[in-house]
């Protein structure tokens, strides 16, 4: 992601430049599919607001980017500078790390529960790792600055969205090789998969969404995002709705079959991530100003029913449908340096040892 690319590689590695949204892991996709006999999801409404239930101090140094939850294994993967920290979500304790990387952006998980994939933007590579041993098993050259990364379940392939070469590296996880490169008409931000062979991706510089056929590896539609500079993106699979989050304190609700704009809910300032709860028909947006916005996707007009204060810089998140919890990350920041001709918009430095997971639930 362009915002987090500057964040990860800037000398100060500031919190205000990170990004994330929900990765479409197989467990997440399965959780989004309601049983045939289940009643239609109802609006959670303001009667059961979310609140902060815990803080887990991770520590260490450097900035951060995406996070991803493995619901079955109760693990949370955190892109943290030049490493991936792995946290047990039942205890909040760090259980391991994948180190020796060059500038981590995101983590994708396969459907078999065996391997994970890291977009190492600083190395222009995707790193495959064994999820049991947390050991690197392959380094796969990709495009320039691979950023968002997802596992596409229908084709069982890994997709790395390259933020500087404006293309997608499609990887065969059996051979750990790039089998296709898909050019994009703009700068990719976050992407989601519907589990049926369709991938959606935000184009930040174009304020557009592209729909991609995962089997033919071609763009099948390009739509206006409905708001400016979309970053995070969430998907309601059953309801056929996309939720890009944008600048200007706005999100969009887009029909994922037609591209029609349905609504523009108000959210926090500087969003970078989005999520969706199928069970409660709620969309989430996390933003740099420390606001987690909760949107009622079952109500007319898609109202924002909660603006939960978290912590400044907590603009990246992931949603765990098995526990109905939102995980965000941030850190304490030092004084912002004075502007210079070489760096007219300096970012405040991250205070070492303060990197923290914020746990939000009911």
C-alpha positions, 0 to 999 in steps of 0.5 A: 500500500502506498501509505504504508510503503512510506511508513515502513521504509521511512526513517521514522517508521511512523504509525500514521502510515500503516494499512490493513483490512480483512484478508479473505482466509478460508476460515473467514470465507466459510464464516461469511456463508450463512447456513441454509436454515439460518435466519437472516442476520439482524442488525446489532444496533447500538444496544450492544456496542463494541468496546476495548476488552484488552491490550496486548503489548508486543514490544519491539521496534519499527512500524507495522502494516497488515494483520491477519487472524487464523481462527482455527489455530487461534493465532494472530499474524502481525506485519511488524517492520522486518518481521512477522510476530505471531500471537496466541489469541487465547492468551495475548502472548507472542508465540513466535516470529518470522524474522530476517525480512526487509519490509513486511506488508501482509500475510496470507494463509492457505486453505489447508492450514499448512503454509503462510505467505508474506509480502516482503516489499523491501525484497520485492519477494513473497516469502512462503513459511510453514505455519507449524514451525514458523520456518521459511520454506521459499523465497519467491521473486515478485513484482516491485514492492508486493503489498497486499497479499491474499490466498484465492481459494477457488484456484488455490493460488496466492496473489501478491499486489505489487504497489510500485509495478502496478500489477499482480503476481499470481503464485502456484503454492505447489511449485512456489513460482509465479505463474502469471502477472496481471497488469493493473490500470492503477496502483493497487491497494487492498484486495478481497476474494469471494471464494468463488473465483472473483477477486476485487481490488482497490486502485488508490490513485484512480479511486476505482475498484477492479473485478478480476476473474481468478480463473482467466486472470483478466479484469472483468469490470472497472467501477468507480469506488464512490469515494476518494483514494480507497485503501481498505476493502471488505466484502459481504459475500452473501449480500454482494456488497463491497465496503471500500474505505476512503479519504474525506471521512467516507466509506462506500457501499458498492453492489459487487455484481453491478458496481452501483454505489449504494451509500457513503457512510461517515467514518474516521479520518485517515482509514486504512482497513475494513472488515465485515461481520456476516453474523451481525451485518456490520461493517468496520473501518479503522482510521489513523485518528483512533476511531473504529467506525461500525456501520449497520449494513442491515439498516436503510442508509447504512448508518454509522452506529458507533465511533469507538475511540481506540488509540491514535495510529490504530488504522489497521485491523482484522476481524475474527468472525469466530469470536466477534472480535476486532484486532487493531495495532498501534504504538506510542509516538514521539514528537513530530520532527520539524519539516525540512526541504528534504522531508516537508511532511515528517512523521512522528517516530515510533517509541520502541517497546510500545507496539500494541494489539488493541482487542475490541469486542462486546 
